Amino acid sequence: MHRRVCPCLWLLPLAVACGGRTDGSPSPDPLGSAGFWIKSSVPAAGSTSGGSFTVAAEFLRPGATSCATSTIGACTINPCLSPPPAVTGSDVTDAGQVTVVTSTTTAAIEPETDGDYATQTFDVAPWMAGGESITVAWAHFPGSTTQTGGTFVAGTPPYVTLSPGSPFADPTSTLDRTADLTFSWTSDTAPASTDLLGVYFDSGSTQVGCNFDASAGTGVVPAAALQTLGAGAGSFDIHSKRVTSENLTAGDGSTWSFGFNVDAYARTSYGVATGKVTFR
C-alpha cells in the first residue's frame, strides 16, 4: 500500500480515550470512510516559485478496522502509524477518478487495481491565499460503479510562517522530548474560525498530531505527548489546515463519512516545515 496515516487530521471515527494511552487494539468501523487530502507547498509569500502540491485519497468500506488512539492536551497519539491495522484487501475500495480544481490548476488521480490511490505531486502552486475555493470531485460512489459520484467545495487555510525562535523556524536536526514545545506563527491572511495549525511528529509506529486554532498564533506541545515517541530517527510536519466533513448514504443504505483535508506547509527560514529529525 502506498500511503496510510498522513500528517493530517484523520476523519475516520476513532476510539479515543482521554488522558492516557490505550492498548492500540483495532476495532471495526460501522461507517464507510472517504478521505481526501490536498497539501500545498509554497515556500515564498506572494510567489509561485518552487510551489507544488500533493493529492491523496482513500476509501474504506464499512467494517474496516480503525486504531484506538489517546489524547494528551491538544495532541492525539496514534500508535498504529505503521503498519496500519488491516487496511488491506476487501477493506479498500475506490471511487474512480478523483479530480481537484483550484484557482490555478486542475489535477486528477486514478485508483490502482487494488483500489488504492498513490499520493501524487503536481509541480504548481495550487492556491495563493487563504479563503480560496477548491472543488473536489469523485467519479462514482465508493465501491459502486452504478451510483453517481459527487463534488464538494472546500476552502483553503491561510499560509503561515513560523515566528523567529519557534521550534523548527530554523533548521533543526534533533529534538529534546523532555520539555514542552511552544510554537508561534503569523498568518498571511486572517484565519477563519475553522482553520487550524497542525504540528505532527512520526517515530516508528507512533504519530503525535497536535492541532491548535490558527488565529491563536501560539500552541504548546506537551512533553508528555513527545515522550510517547520512540528515541531515534523520525520526522516532523507543521502546516495550517482546514478540515470539513459530511455524511453520505450509499445505494445499499450504508452511511459513509466523507472528509476533506486542505493543508499548507508552514514557511520557515529554510523553506517549508517538514523533514527528518532525531528524537532524544
Backbone hydrogen bonds, N-H to C=O, Kabsch-Sander energy under -0.5 kcal/mol:
donor,donor_aa,acceptor,acceptor_aa,energy
8,C,6,C,-2.9
16,V,14,L,-0.8
17,A,69,T,-1.3
19,G,71,T,-1.4
20,G,17,A,-0.6
27,S,66,S,-2.2
29,D,64,A,-2.6
32,G,255,T,-2.6
33,S,60,L,-2.8
34,A,257,S,-2.7
35,G,58,E,-3.0
36,F,259,G,-2.0
37,W,56,A,-2.6
38,I,261,N,-2.7
39,K,54,T,-2.1
40,S,263,D,-2.6
41,S,52,S,-3.0
47,S,44,A,-1.5
51,G,48,T,-2.2
52,S,41,S,-1.9
53,F,122,F,-2.0
54,T,39,K,-2.2
55,V,120,Q,-2.2
56,A,37,W,-2.2
58,E,35,G,-2.0
59,F,93,T,-0.5
60,L,33,S,-2.8
61,R,91,D,-3.1
63,G,29,D,-3.8
64,A,61,R,-1.9
66,S,27,S,-2.7
69,T,15,A,-2.5
70,S,77,I,-1.5
71,T,17,A,-1.5
72,I,75,C,-2.4
75,C,72,I,-2.1
76,T,209,G,-3.0
77,I,70,S,-3.3
78,N,76,T,-0.6
78,N,207,Q,-3.0
81,L,78,N,-0.5
81,L,205,S,-2.9
86,A,84,P,-1.2
88,T,86,A,-1.6
91,D,88,T,-2.2
92,V,89,G,-1.3
93,T,59,F,-2.3
95,A,96,G,-0.5
98,V,109,I,-2.5
99,T,97,Q,-0.5
99,T,137,A,-2.5
100,V,107,A,-3.2
101,V,135,T,-2.6
102,T,105,T,-3.0
104,T,126,P,-0.8
107,A,100,V,-2.7
109,I,98,V,-2.4
112,E,116,D,-3.1
115,G,112,E,-2.1
120,Q,55,V,-2.2
122,F,53,F,-3.1
124,V,122,F,-1.9
131,G,156,T,-2.7
132,E,129,A,-0.9
134,I,154,A,-3.1
135,T,101,V,-2.6
136,V,134,I,-0.5
136,V,152,F,-3.2
137,A,99,T,-2.6
138,W,150,G,-2.2
139,A,95,A,-0.7
139,A,97,Q,-1.6
140,H,95,A,-1.7
141,F,147,Q,-2.6
143,G,94,D,-3.0
144,S,141,F,-2.4
148,T,146,T,-0.5
149,G,139,A,-1.4
150,G,138,W,-1.1
152,F,136,V,-2.2
154,A,134,I,-3.3
154,A,152,F,-0.6
156,T,132,E,-1.9
161,T,186,T,-2.6
162,L,267,R,-2.4
163,S,184,S,-2.2
166,S,163,S,-2.4
169,A,166,S,-2.1
175,L,278,T,-2.5
177,R,175,L,-0.5
179,A,176,D,-0.6
181,L,221,V,-2.4
182,T,180,D,-0.5
183,F,181,L,-0.7
183,F,219,G,-3.1
185,W,217,G,-1.8
186,T,161,T,-2.3
188,D,159,Y,-3.1
195,D,192,A,-1.5
196,L,241,K,-2.9
197,L,212,F,-2.7
198,G,239,H,-3.7
199,V,210,C,-2.9
200,Y,237,D,-2.7
201,F,208,V,-2.7
202,D,235,S,-2.0
203,S,206,T,-2.7
206,T,203,S,-2.3
207,Q,78,N,-2.5
208,V,201,F,-2.8
209,G,76,T,-2.4
209,G,207,Q,-0.5
210,C,199,V,-2.9
211,N,74,A,-1.8
212,F,197,L,-2.2
214,A,195,D,-2.1
216,A,213,D,-1.3
217,G,213,D,-0.6
217,G,214,A,-0.8
219,G,183,F,-2.0
221,V,181,L,-2.9
225,A,222,P,-0.8
226,L,222,P,-1.7
227,Q,223,A,-2.3
228,T,225,A,-1.4
229,L,226,L,-1.8
232,G,279,F,-2.5
234,G,277,V,-2.3
235,S,202,D,-2.0
236,F,275,G,-2.4
237,D,200,Y,-1.9
238,I,273,A,-2.6
239,H,198,G,-2.3
240,S,264,A,-2.5
241,K,196,L,-2.4
242,R,262,V,-2.2
243,V,194,T,-0.5
244,T,260,F,-2.0
246,E,258,F,-2.0
248,L,256,W,-2.6
250,A,254,S,-2.9
253,G,250,A,-1.9
256,W,248,L,-3.1
257,S,32,G,-3.0
258,F,246,E,-3.0
258,F,256,W,-0.7
259,G,34,A,-3.3
259,G,257,S,-0.6
260,F,244,T,-3.0
261,N,36,F,-2.7
261,N,259,G,-0.5
262,V,242,R,-2.4
262,V,260,F,-0.5
263,D,38,I,-3.1
263,D,261,N,-0.5
264,A,240,S,-2.2
265,Y,40,S,-2.6
266,A,238,I,-2.7
267,R,160,V,-2.9
268,T,271,G,-2.4
269,S,169,A,-2.4
271,G,268,T,-0.6
273,A,266,A,-2.5
274,T,272,V,-1.8
275,G,236,F,-1.9
277,V,234,G,-2.0
278,T,173,S,-2.3
279,F,232,G,-3.2
279,F,277,V,-0.5
280,R,175,L,-2.9
